[in-house]
């Protein structure tokens, strides 16, 4: 096993891991069950009154 082989394998494995993590974050973000959690975080960050929901 040469350095080039190990380097190539490492680069491909890192890319695949990054893609998998990116897809995981996107799925978590747009999962319907997380909508309320993100709405509450948005209202806290913007200091909005929770009584004025849509």
Phi and psi in radians as a Rosetta constraint file:
Dihedral C 1 N 2 CA 2 C 2 CIRCULARHARMONIC -1.658 0.35
Dihedral N 2 CA 2 C 2 N 3 CIRCULARHARMONIC 2.980 0.35
Dihedral C 2 N 3 CA 3 C 3 CIRCULARHARMONIC -1.080 0.35
Dihedral N 3 CA 3 C 3 N 4 CIRCULARHARMONIC -0.702 0.35
Dihedral C 3 N 4 CA 4 C 4 CIRCULARHARMONIC -1.081 0.35
Dihedral N 4 CA 4 C 4 N 5 CIRCULARHARMONIC -0.683 0.35
Dihedral C 4 N 5 CA 5 C 5 CIRCULARHARMONIC -1.138 0.35
Dihedral N 5 CA 5 C 5 N 6 CIRCULARHARMONIC -0.796 0.35
Dihedral C 5 N 6 CA 6 C 6 CIRCULARHARMONIC -1.138 0.35
Dihedral N 6 CA 6 C 6 N 7 CIRCULARHARMONIC -0.735 0.35
Dihedral C 6 N 7 CA 7 C 7 CIRCULARHARMONIC -1.120 0.35
Dihedral N 7 CA 7 C 7 N 8 CIRCULARHARMONIC -0.751 0.35
Dihedral C 7 N 8 CA 8 C 8 CIRCULARHARMONIC -1.118 0.35
Dihedral N 8 CA 8 C 8 N 9 CIRCULARHARMONIC -0.800 0.35
Dihedral C 8 N 9 CA 9 C 9 CIRCULARHARMONIC -1.056 0.35
Dihedral N 9 CA 9 C 9 N 10 CIRCULARHARMONIC -0.751 0.35
Dihedral C 9 N 10 CA 10 C 10 CIRCULARHARMONIC -1.107 0.35
Dihedral N 10 CA 10 C 10 N 11 CIRCULARHARMONIC -0.731 0.35
Dihedral C 10 N 11 CA 11 C 11 CIRCULARHARMONIC -1.157 0.35
Dihedral N 11 CA 11 C 11 N 12 CIRCULARHARMONIC -0.733 0.35
Dihedral C 11 N 12 CA 12 C 12 CIRCULARHARMONIC -1.176 0.35
Dihedral N 12 CA 12 C 12 N 13 CIRCULARHARMONIC -0.756 0.35
Dihedral C 12 N 13 CA 13 C 13 CIRCULARHARMONIC -1.107 0.35
Dihedral N 13 CA 13 C 13 N 14 CIRCULARHARMONIC -0.718 0.35
Dihedral C 13 N 14 CA 14 C 14 CIRCULARHARMONIC -1.134 0.35
Dihedral N 14 CA 14 C 14 N 15 CIRCULARHARMONIC -0.714 0.35
Dihedral C 14 N 15 CA 15 C 15 CIRCULARHARMONIC -1.105 0.35
Dihedral N 15 CA 15 C 15 N 16 CIRCULARHARMONIC -0.784 0.35
Dihedral C 15 N 16 CA 16 C 16 CIRCULARHARMONIC -1.129 0.35
Dihedral N 16 CA 16 C 16 N 17 CIRCULARHARMONIC -0.687 0.35
Dihedral C 16 N 17 CA 17 C 17 CIRCULARHARMONIC -1.115 0.35
Dihedral N 17 CA 17 C 17 N 18 CIRCULARHARMONIC -0.752 0.35
Dihedral C 17 N 18 CA 18 C 18 CIRCULARHARMONIC -1.084 0.35
Dihedral N 18 CA 18 C 18 N 19 CIRCULARHARMONIC -0.772 0.35
Dihedral C 18 N 19 CA 19 C 19 CIRCULARHARMONIC -1.092 0.35
Dihedral N 19 CA 19 C 19 N 20 CIRCULARHARMONIC -0.747 0.35
Dihedral C 19 N 20 CA 20 C 20 CIRCULARHARMONIC -1.102 0.35
Dihedral N 20 CA 20 C 20 N 21 CIRCULARHARMONIC -0.737 0.35
Dihedral C 20 N 21 CA 21 C 21 CIRCULARHARMONIC -1.175 0.35
Dihedral N 21 CA 21 C 21 N 22 CIRCULARHARMONIC -0.680 0.35
Dihedral C 21 N 22 CA 22 C 22 CIRCULARHARMONIC -1.100 0.35
Dihedral N 22 CA 22 C 22 N 23 CIRCULARHARMONIC -0.785 0.35
Dihedral C 22 N 23 CA 23 C 23 CIRCULARHARMONIC -1.109 0.35
Dihedral N 23 CA 23 C 23 N 24 CIRCULARHARMONIC -0.697 0.35
Dihedral C 23 N 24 CA 24 C 24 CIRCULARHARMONIC -1.061 0.35
Dihedral N 24 CA 24 C 24 N 25 CIRCULARHARMONIC -0.731 0.35
Dihedral C 24 N 25 CA 25 C 25 CIRCULARHARMONIC -1.153 0.35
Dihedral N 25 CA 25 C 25 N 26 CIRCULARHARMONIC -0.729 0.35
Dihedral C 25 N 26 CA 26 C 26 CIRCULARHARMONIC -1.115 0.35
Dihedral N 26 CA 26 C 26 N 27 CIRCULARHARMONIC -0.773 0.35
Dihedral C 26 N 27 CA 27 C 27 CIRCULARHARMONIC -1.099 0.35
Dihedral N 27 CA 27 C 27 N 28 CIRCULARHARMONIC -0.777 0.35
Dihedral C 27 N 28 CA 28 C 28 CIRCULARHARMONIC -1.076 0.35
Dihedral N 28 CA 28 C 28 N 29 CIRCULARHARMONIC -0.711 0.35
Dihedral C 28 N 29 CA 29 C 29 CIRCULARHARMONIC -1.133 0.35
Dihedral N 29 CA 29 C 29 N 30 CIRCULARHARMONIC -0.742 0.35
Dihedral C 29 N 30 CA 30 C 30 CIRCULARHARMONIC -1.712 0.35
Dihedral N 30 CA 30 C 30 N 31 CIRCULARHARMONIC 0.149 0.35
Dihedral C 30 N 31 CA 31 C 31 CIRCULARHARMONIC -1.171 0.35
Dihedral N 31 CA 31 C 31 N 32 CIRCULARHARMONIC 2.253 0.35
Dihedral C 31 N 32 CA 32 C 32 CIRCULARHARMONIC -0.998 0.35
Dihedral N 32 CA 32 C 32 N 33 CIRCULARHARMONIC -0.562 0.35
Dihedral C 32 N 33 CA 33 C 33 CIRCULARHARMONIC -1.208 0.35
Dihedral N 33 CA 33 C 33 N 34 CIRCULARHARMONIC -0.297 0.35
Dihedral C 33 N 34 CA 34 C 34 CIRCULARHARMONIC -1.613 0.35
Dihedral N 34 CA 34 C 34 N 35 CIRCULARHARMONIC 0.001 0.35
Dihedral C 34 N 35 CA 35 C 35 CIRCULARHARMONIC -1.058 0.35
Dihedral N 35 CA 35 C 35 N 36 CIRCULARHARMONIC -0.801 0.35
Dihedral C 35 N 36 CA 36 C 36 CIRCULARHARMONIC -1.100 0.35
Dihedral N 36 CA 36 C 36 N 37 CIRCULARHARMONIC -0.720 0.35
Dihedral C 36 N 37 CA 37 C 37 CIRCULARHARMONIC -1.063 0.35
Dihedral N 37 CA 37 C 37 N 38 CIRCULARHARMONIC -0.758 0.35
Dihedral C 37 N 38 CA 38 C 38 CIRCULARHARMONIC -1.259 0.35
Dihedral N 38 CA 38 C 38 N 39 CIRCULARHARMONIC -0.610 0.35
Dihedral C 38 N 39 CA 39 C 39 CIRCULARHARMONIC -1.115 0.35
Dihedral N 39 CA 39 C 39 N 40 CIRCULARHARMONIC -0.732 0.35
Dihedral C 39 N 40 CA 40 C 40 CIRCULARHARMONIC -1.132 0.35
Dihedral N 40 CA 40 C 40 N 41 CIRCULARHARMONIC -0.726 0.35
Dihedral C 40 N 41 CA 41 C 41 CIRCULARHARMONIC -1.119 0.35
Dihedral N 41 CA 41 C 41 N 42 CIRCULARHARMONIC -0.671 0.35
Dihedral C 41 N 42 CA 42 C 42 CIRCULARHARMONIC -1.125 0.35
Dihedral N 42 CA 42 C 42 N 43 CIRCULARHARMONIC -0.776 0.35
Dihedral C 42 N 43 CA 43 C 43 CIRCULARHARMONIC -1.139 0.35
Dihedral N 43 CA 43 C 43 N 44 CIRCULARHARMONIC -0.667 0.35
Dihedral C 43 N 44 CA 44 C 44 CIRCULARHARMONIC -1.164 0.35
Dihedral N 44 CA 44 C 44 N 45 CIRCULARHARMONIC -0.727 0.35
Dihedral C 44 N 45 CA 45 C 45 CIRCULARHARMONIC -1.176 0.35
Dihedral N 45 CA 45 C 45 N 46 CIRCULARHARMONIC -0.632 0.35
Dihedral C 45 N 46 CA 46 C 46 CIRCULARHARMONIC -1.653 0.35
Dihedral N 46 CA 46 C 46 N 47 CIRCULARHARMONIC 0.009 0.35
Dihedral C 46 N 47 CA 47 C 47 CIRCULARHARMONIC 0.971 0.35
Dihedral N 47 CA 47 C 47 N 48 CIRCULARHARMONIC 0.845 0.35
Dihedral C 47 N 48 CA 48 C 48 CIRCULARHARMONIC -1.623 0.35
Dihedral N 48 CA 48 C 48 N 49 CIRCULARHARMONIC 2.651 0.35
Dihedral C 48 N 49 CA 49 C 49 CIRCULARHARMONIC -1.344 0.35
Dihedral N 49 CA 49 C 49 N 50 CIRCULARHARMONIC 2.181 0.35
Dihedral C 49 N 50 CA 50 C 50 CIRCULARHARMONIC -1.163 0.35
Dihedral N 50 CA 50 C 50 N 51 CIRCULARHARMONIC -0.237 0.35
Dihedral C 50 N 51 CA 51 C 51 CIRCULARHARMONIC -1.259 0.35
Dihedral N 51 CA 51 C 51 N 52 CIRCULARHARMONIC -0.376 0.35
Dihedral C 51 N 52 CA 52 C 52 CIRCULARHARMONIC -1.668 0.35
Dihedral N 52 CA 52 C 52 N 53 CIRCULARHARMONIC 0.764 0.35
Dihedral C 52 N 53 CA 53 C 53 CIRCULARHARMONIC -1.249 0.35
Dihedral N 53 CA 53 C 53 N 54 CIRCULARHARMONIC 2.724 0.35
